[in-house]
């Protein structure tokens, strides 16, 4: 069971890394997807539940990898905000 959990965690971290790299390659000033899909979904339409946020906060408090991931996300968001504010 522990090996399966470790494999799942490794797969999730790999997926998050791929998403992070892909997000860094997007043009934050390109609104075409938003314009095309902004009226498609009914809101709220998120898969993130309150329990997921609680778990993420707990992971950030106790795990180095989660703190590093959070810092990478914040740095990426700051870089995009910098591009948008020019």
LINVEN-V226631 format. One record per residue. N is the residue number from 1. SS is DSSP state (2 for helix, 1 for strand, 0 for the rest). OMEGA is omega in whole degrees, 0 to 359 (NA if undefined). Layout:
# LINVEN-V226631
<<N & SS & OMEGA> <N & SS & OMEGA>>
This chain:
# LINVEN-V226631
<<1 & 0 & 181> <2 & 2 & 179> <3 & 2 & 179> <4 & 2 & 179> <5 & 2 & 180> <6 & 2 & 178> <7 & 2 & 178> <8 & 2 & 178> <9 & 2 & 179> <10 & 2 & 179> <11 & 2 & 179> <12 & 2 & 179> <13 & 2 & 177> <14 & 2 & 178> <15 & 2 & 179> <16 & 2 & 178> <17 & 2 & 179> <18 & 2 & 179> <19 & 2 & 180> <20 & 2 & 179> <21 & 2 & 180> <22 & 2 & 181> <23 & 2 & 180> <24 & 2 & 182> <25 & 0 & 180> <26 & 0 & 176> <27 & 0 & 183> <28 & 0 & 178> <29 & 0 & 178> <30 & 0 & 184> <31 & 0 & 187> <32 & 2 & 178> <33 & 2 & 179> <34 & 2 & 180> <35 & 2 & 182> <36 & 2 & 190> <37 & 2 & 187> <38 & 0 & 181> <39 & 0 & 185> <40 & 0 & 187> <41 & 0 & 169> <42 & 0 & 183> <43 & 0 & 358> <44 & 0 & 183> <45 & 0 & 181> <46 & 0 & 176> <47 & 0 & 181> <48 & 0 & 181> <49 & 0 & 179> <50 & 2 & 179> <51 & 2 & 179> <52 & 2 & 179> <53 & 2 & 177> <54 & 2 & 179> <55 & 2 & 179> <56 & 2 & 179> <57 & 2 & 179> <58 & 2 & 178> <59 & 2 & 180> <60 & 2 & 180> <61 & 2 & 188> <62 & 2 & 188> <63 & 0 & 178> <64 & 2 & 183> <65 & 2 & 181> <66 & 2 & 176> <67 & 2 & 178> <68 & 2 & 179> <69 & 2 & 178> <70 & 2 & 181> <71 & 2 & 177> <72 & 2 & 178> <73 & 2 & 179> <74 & 2 & 179> <75 & 2 & 178> <76 & 2 & 178> <77 & 2 & 178> <78 & 2 & 179> <79 & 2 & 179> <80 & 2 & 178> <81 & 2 & 178> <82 & 2 & 179> <83 & 2 & 182> <84 & 2 & 184> <85 & 0 & 179> <86 & 0 & NA>>
